[in-house]
């Protein structure tokens, strides 16, 4: 019984920790940044972050559509071995594309 309680407590503490981390990440990524600092970012920075978020989601949508089309037309796998954690791949693709588009949009919108 004690083992079950400790494993459940550990599981819930991991969920709580990840929730708090995601709270800060979402606040930073969306461009607001005023949750704890009380200051707002300028409109240019917010626009850059919002454009980067939209572009990152479009990259994920493109990956999903290409994966669906490859599967629907029986084109075979791109990799020899399937991924162990496809969720991690899509998370990495979303984060990498966000930072790439953030750098691109920052360069493009320089004053």
Order of alpha helices (4+ residues) and beta strands (2+ residues): alpha-alpha-alpha
